[in-house]
């Protein structure tokens, strides 16, 4: 079918044709299934819009249809419109935002059939969008040509993501124009963070099924799924698929474009189901992590003899769970006689003076690097009996590798060793001998993992580096982080109190 369609004569009429580059316009073609015959004239009473909007009037014969499911995705209207004429004289209307009109319709049909979840989608125009992620969890952009958004729209999208929303970009035919422009616009909207390749053990690849390998169109020489994202807290706030997903959701290859780069139908479906499940599972996480840090206005005075939670800023995703520390600090203050300052302090080793700091916290989701100055500063901090607690956000392998690499630089003559459960750190305030983990931990380490997993480096008889390869901070609150390698709160909270108490007294 694809080869036959590529041989069809093409006549393309564009709105605003001169405003676009000639190379981009080669990608402005219909990507859905082509009509088989000229469309019949339909009376006004029988007309339907191309997407199943909740506001669609029902005909008399459809009064008993199941109500439209609540929208999870908003498909964003953008760009220009035009018409496309196939060789047999059949003409169809096309638009930048909707080149594969049935992509989300088919995806959510599969979500209902395979996952039993009742969700749908709506068209969204940014000029009238409320920006409330509690009403629309995901904004979905699809296209092939360069995406253009004004500053007002970028400000709206930034606010939406920071409040807990998620934006997904599908370069539906693998177009470099759409991909490059979406990436540049989001980097403009979020200059403080960098795009990261989403690692293979990230939850988004494992929510419904384990997607370890995929199949692409012949132009892509890989068998690994490839997403890029901007992390906001512990979640992916912005996701870009460099290779096309939408046509696979609609159960076909990308027609008319031999240079198209896209996933095949089974791969697209698996990734799409995981994406929807991720959006649902991490939506509440996003809303919770978007709340202001409650202790930002508390304990503003310069601490004297209080325990201070100082967190390290680095060039990776350093702020994984923005609001979770205060929960643990509150428990530490309430459950012990320790004087505790509830205001988290962010420091950059190598730039900030650490001479008055006794405790440092390091966490992340991906790769990071310390400068030579930071390495020297951290080494001096540990040698004067400071304590460094390291937490692997979501338990991802990329951060784990970075931690081990950077610790070799800081302490070249020491290495991480398992901390036995007989160590005092497991009984400082509460006795923690057993561990309650999320199901993903058993999938990674085996069902026999029943004790807390901590590693450490001892200097002069005391633990100075304490590393949790499984996310302990996630369990300091009652939120769920689906498919994350994490402690549940029943273990994470008392173990966290023990660790902070140990750091404060050793």
N, C-alpha and C positions, 0 to 999 in steps of 0.2 A: 504493500500500500504506500509506504513512504517513498519508494523509488518511483512509482507511478505518479505520485503527487508532485515529486520534484521535477518531473518532465512536463508538467502542466504550464501553459503560458500564463504569465503573471502580469496583471495590470494593477498598479497600486496608485490610489488617489489619496493624498494626505492632506489633512488640515494643518496648515502651518508648515508645509513641506520645507520651505527655504530656511526655516529656523533650526533645522537639525542637520547634522553632518551626514554626508552621503553614505558613509560606512554604516552608520547606525540604522539607516532606513532599510537596509537589507535584512535587518532582524525584525522589522515591523510587519509581521505576517501572522495570519491566524494560526494558532497552535492547538486548537481544539479539533474535534472530529469534524471533517468538512460535510456540508449538506450534500445529500445524494441527488437532490432534484431542486429546481427552483421552488422557493417557498410559496405555499398556497396563501391566498388572501384570507386573513382571519378577521372576523368582526370585532368591533371594540369590546363587546361584552365577553369575548372569549380570550382576550389578550392577557398575557402574563409577563412580568419583567423577567430578565434572565436569571435572577437569583431568588431563592425562596425567602423573601422578606416576611417578617411577622405581620406586616401591615397589608399583605396581599389579600384583596377581597376574595371571598369564597363564592364559587358558583353554587347554585341551588343543589346540584347533584353532589357537591363536596361538603355539605354542611356537617356531615358526621366524621370528617377526617380528624385524625389525631392532631391536637394543637401543635403549632410550630414550637420546637424545642428552644430553650433559651440560648441566645447567641454567646458563644465562647470567643470566636474570632470576628474581627471586623475587617473586611476586605476594603482596602483604602482606594478610593477613586483618585486618579492622578493622570496627568499627561494629556495627550491629544487623541482625537478620534479620526477615523478614516474608513475607507471601504476597500475591499479586496475582491477581485474578480478571478474566478478559476477559469481554466481553459474551456470548459463546457458552457461558459456564459453565466454561471451561477455567481451571484454577488452576495457578499456578507459584510456586515459592519464589524469593525474592529476598534479596539481602544487600548492604549498603552497598558492600562491597569488590569485588563480583562482579556488577554489574548488566549487564555485557556479558560473559558467561562465556567466549565463544570468542575474545576479542580477542587474547590472546597466542598461543593455539593457531594461529589463522589467520596471525598475523604471522610466527611461526617456520616455518610451512609455506611462506610466501613467501620467507623467508630461505633455506630449503633449496632451493627451486625456482629462485629467481632469482640467488642468490649462491653456491649450492653449499656452504653452511656448515651443519654439523650441530650445532645448539644447540637448547635447549629452555628450559623454565621449571618452577618448582615453586611450590606454595603455601608461604608463610612466615608464621609467627606470631612476633611480636617477642619474646614471653616466652621462647621457646625458640631464638631465632636466635643463632648464635655470634658474629655481628659480624665475621666474617673475610671481607674482600673477595676473598681468593684462592680462596675456595670459592664465593662468590656475587658476581658482579661488579656487579649492578644490583638494587636494590630498587624495585619498581614499585607505586605506589599509584594506584588508580582509584576514582572515585566522583562523587557529585553533592551530597551533604549535607556539613555541617561535619565535618571531620576532628578528632578529639580524641585526643591522646596525652599520657600522663603524663610526669613529669620523668625517670623511669627510662628510658622509651622514647626520649625526646629525647636523653638522654646516650648511649644506645646508638647512635642514628643519627649523632650527631656524631662519635663515636669511629670508627664504620664509614667515614664519608666521609673523615676525616682520615687513615685508614690506607690509603686508595686506592679506596674504594667509591664508587658513584654512586647517587643516588636520583632517580627520575623520577616526577613527578606528572602524571596525565592527568585533567583535568576533563572527563570523558568526554562530557558534554552541554554543556559550556561553562557549568556552574553557577557563579554568583558565590560561593555558599556554600562549595563545595569549594575553589575557587581562593583565595579570601581566607583561609580557615583554613589551608590548606597553606602559603601564603606567610608568614603570621604565625608559625606554628609553626617554620618553618625559620629565620626571622629571629631567633626566640627562641633556637634552638639555635646559631646562628652570628651573635652580635651584632657581631662584629668586621668583618664584610663586609656589603655591600649587594647586593640583587638588581640585576642588569643585564639590559637587553634584549640578546639575543644578536645581533650584527650580521650583516648579510646575507652577508659574505664569510667568516664563521666556518666552520671545517672541518665542523661538524655539518650544514651545509646542502649539502655538496659531497662527502661521503665516497663515495657510489655514483653519484649523479646530481646535477646542479646544479639545486637547487630555488630558483628566483628568484621565481616567481609561483605562487600556489595558488588554489584555488576553495573558498569557504566556503558554508555555509548562508546564506539571504538576510538574516539578521539582522546579519551581519558585513559591514561596508562597507569591505572591503580586499581586495587580491589579493597581499599579502605574507605570508610565513610569520612566525609570532610565537612565539618562545620566550623565557623569562626564566630566568636562572640565577645561581647563586652560584659564583664562581670559587674553586678551591682549587689553588694553583700555576698551571700552564698549562691545566688542564682544567676542565670544568664538573663540579663535585661534586654540585650539586643543580640539576635541570632541572624547570621547570614549564611545561606546555602549557595555556594559558588556554582554548584551544579544543579540542574533542574529537577524539581520534585513534582510540580503540578500536573504535567502530562501523565506521569506514572500513576498519580492518584486517579486520573481519568482513564486509566487502563490502556494507554497507547504510548508509542514513541513520539518524539517531536517531529512533526511533519515539515516539509518544505525547506528545512535548514540542514544540509549535510554536515555543516561545521558545528552543529549543536552538541553541547556537552551535558549529559543528563543521566540520572539513575534509571535502571530498567524498572518495570512495573513492580515486581516483588520487593525490590530494594526500596523503592519510593514508598510503597505501602507500609513496610516495616518501620522505616524512619518516620513516616507521617503519624502512625499510631503512637510511637514513642513520643513524638513531639506533642501531640495532644495530651497524652497522659502526663507528660512533664509540665505542661502549662496548667493543667488542673492541679497536680500534686504540689507544685511550688507557688501557686497563686496566693495561698494564705501565708506562706513564708514571706513572699514579697510584701504583702500588706503589713505584716508584723515588723519586718526589718526596716520598713520605711518610716515607722514611727520615730519621732524625735527621741534622742537619748535623754531619758528622764533625769539623769544625774548631771546633765550639761550645766544646769544652773544651781547645782547643789555643791556644797563644800568648795566654794570658789577661793577661799583663803589659801594661801600657800601652806601646804602641809608641813607639820613639824615632826612629831613623833608618830604619825599615822602611817599605816601600810598604804602604799600607793601602787595602783595598777598602771604600770607604764607599758604601752604597746609600741612595738617597733613598726615604723613605716619603711617600706622598701619598694623596689621597682616592679613588684608583682601585685597580685590582688591581696593586699595586706589586711583589709577590713572585712573579714568574712562574715561575721555575725555581729552587726553593729550594736545591737542592744542587749546581748546576752551577758556581758561581763557584769553589768550592774545587778543582775539577778543573783549572781554568785556572791558578789561583794556584800549585798544586803544580807544574804544568809550567813556569810562569814561574820558580819557585824552583829547579827542577832544571836548567833549560836555560840559565840566565843567572847572572851574578854578583850580581844584584840581591838585596838583603835584602828578603824578602817575609814579611809577617804573614798567616797563613792564616785569621785570624778576621775574618769579615765584620762590619762595623760599620753599623748602621742609623741614619740621621740624618733629622731633619725640618728643612729650611731654614726660617728664620724663628723657630724655637724653639731649636734647638741651635746652639752656637757652632761656626762653620766656620773659624775663624781658623787652626787648626792642620791643616786638611784640604787636601790638594793634589789629590785625585782624587775625583770623584763619579760614581756610576752610577745611571742612571734607566731604568726599564723599565716596561712595563704592557701591558694587553690592551684597554683601553677608555678612555673619557673621564676626564680628571682636571683639576683646577684648582689653581693655586698661589695662596695668599693674597698680598696686597700685601707683607706682611713677607717671605714666601718669595722673591718676585720680587726685592726689594731685596737680600736675602742672597745669592741666586745671582748677581746682577749684580756685587756686590762680590767674590764668589769668583772669577769669571772675570776681572775686571779686575786682580786680584792674581796672575794667571798660574795659576789652577787649571784643571784639565781636566775637562770633563763628557762622559762617554760615554753615549749614549742608544741603547737597543736596543728595537726594535718586536717585542714578544712575539708570535709566530706570524705577524707581518707584517700585522696587521689595520688596516683603513683608519680606524677610529674613533680608535685611539691615534695614528696618523700625523697626523690632523687636529689632535688636541689638542697634540701636540708642536710643530707649526708655529705654532699659535696662541699657546702659552705662550712660545715663544722670541721672538716679536715683542714680547711684553711685557717680557721680560728684556733683550733687545738690540734695541731698536726701530730702530737705524740699521744693522743687519747682517742678512744673510739666509743661509740654507743654500745652499751651492754644491757641485756634485759634486767629489769629491777624485780627481784624476787618478792613474793607476797609477804615474806617475813620482814621486809624492810619497814621501819617506823612510819614511812610516808603513808602506808595503808591503814594506819590506826591512830593518826594524830588527834582527830576529833571523833570520827566514826570508824568502826572497823569495817573495811571493805576487802573481802576475800573472794567474793564471787562477782561476776560482771553480767549485766543485762545489756545485750547488744541488739542493734537493728538486724533484720534478717539478712541484709547484704553482707554482714560480717561473716556469718556462717557460710555464705556462698563463696567468699574469698578465702577464708582461713580454715574452713571445715566446721562441722557441727560440734566438734569437741572443744571449741574455745569457750571456756567458762570462767576464766580468771582475768583480771585487768591486765592489759598489755601496755606497759610503760617501759621505755628504755631510758638510760641515763649515763652521764659521765660524772664520776666522783673526783673531786679535787680536795686533798687534805682531809679525807674521810667523810666528806659530806657531798650529797648530790648537788652539783652546780648547774648541770644541764638535765632537764627532764623533758622527754619527748614522748608524745602520744601519737603513734601512727594512725590511730583511729580517732575520729573527731570527738573530742570530749566536750568542746564548747557548745556543740549543737544540743547537748542534753542539759545545759544549764537553764533552759527554758522548756516549756511543755509543747513546743512546736514539733511537727513531724517533717523530716527531710527524706522523702521517698528515695529508696535505693542508695542512700548515702551510707558509707561505712562509719557508723557512729555509736556512741554509748547512748543508751536510753537514760532519761533523767533520774531514774531510781538509783543508777550507779554514778552518773556523771556529776550530779550535784554534791553528794558526800565526798566523792573522790576529789573533786575540784576544791572543796573546802579544805580537805586534808593537805593538798598540794600547796595552797596559799598559806596555810598555817605553818607548814614545814619551811617554806621560803622565808616567812617572817621571823622564825625562831632559830634558824640555823645560818 
